[in-house]
Amino acid sequence: MNSGTRIPYFSQFFILIGLLIGGFILAGAAAIVLWSSMVGGSLMDMEKGMLNPANADAVKVVQLVSSMIMFIVPAFVFARIVNKQPVKHLGLKTKFNISQVGLVIAMVFAGFYLSGALAELTNHIPISAKAKAMFEKMEKAYVDQVMVIANMKTFGEYLFSLIVIGLAPAIFEELIFRGAMQQLMVKWTRSAWVGIIITSIIFSAIHFSYYGFLSRLFLGIMLGFMFYYSKSIWLSILAHFLNNGFAVTMMYVLSKQGKLSKEVMDERFPIWYGVAALAVIIALFIGYKKESKKIGTYYIDNTETDDDDPFKDQHSIVV
């Protein structure tokens, strides 16, 4: 997608960061107002109250609204600044086919095994005792928050959680990270690999989880290439939703069975599972790229070369 803007990429980057900072501030203010109107209490009470299962619905609403403000608003404002057609720029109008959808679903399920293997690998990386204590404290805070909204007793609560934890983050995060940031970084660096990896590092880092960093980094790279080849944000949204939705569904099933615990949420697989899953994902991506070529969405412009394509094969042609 050619943005057609004359704004230097360096300037675009700082515009986007500024919009994200502004979105973060507005989201925080909205969260405080919402919490006060729904639950009441001071800001200090809010911090403790969000860990109370009795406030699960309020936590979900606050998370939904604050995430929308934090990501959706900056994404559309940035897209409008760099392109007169922001909806098209973000990949919301690009066509895709059913074969791409099937390949996306297959890649997501293979990705579960690679993510679990990366979680296992992370656990074996040597770090200092001080760093380990800090990371474990951060992880505990994250898991405690998840446990509040993971305790779903009814199907209605499951559907609400599926929207708040599964669908909404998939839409919001894909629009800002793949639709806005990745496109900028790929064009600025003139490399698909570099642009997607930089975007994925930022994507993973904003979740503030050391033990989940490599898994989210891989997810970001996979989502990044899905968007890079297809130019349709809907396919990366679908993949992101399936990834989140599967986790929500498992939490619902375990919650109904009374087996939900912090321990079962930490799923890991042997590292060789990840190696096998990666080989499958690469093969699926080759097919995904071919499908993108069939409908004319994958292209190589003057910022990219076929040598930069990690999933090229001997029959590759430029559309």
Secondary structure, 3 states (H helix, E strand, C coil): CCCCCCCCHHHHHHHHHHHHHHHHHHHHHHHHHHHHHHCCCCHHHHHHHCCCHHHHHHHHHHHHHHHHHHHHHHHHHHHHHHCCCHHHHCCCCCCCCHHHHHHHHHHHHHHHHHHHHHHHHHHCCCCCHHHHHHHHHHHHHHHHHHHHHHCCCCHHHHHHHHHHHHHHHHHHHHHHHHHHHHHHHHHHHCCHHHHHHHHHHHHHHCCCCCCCHHHHHHHHHHHHHHHHHHCCHHHHHHHHHHHHHHHHHHHHHHHHHCCCCCCCCCCCCCHHHHHHHHHHHHHHHHHHHHHHHHCCCCCCCCCCCHHHCCCCCCCCCCC
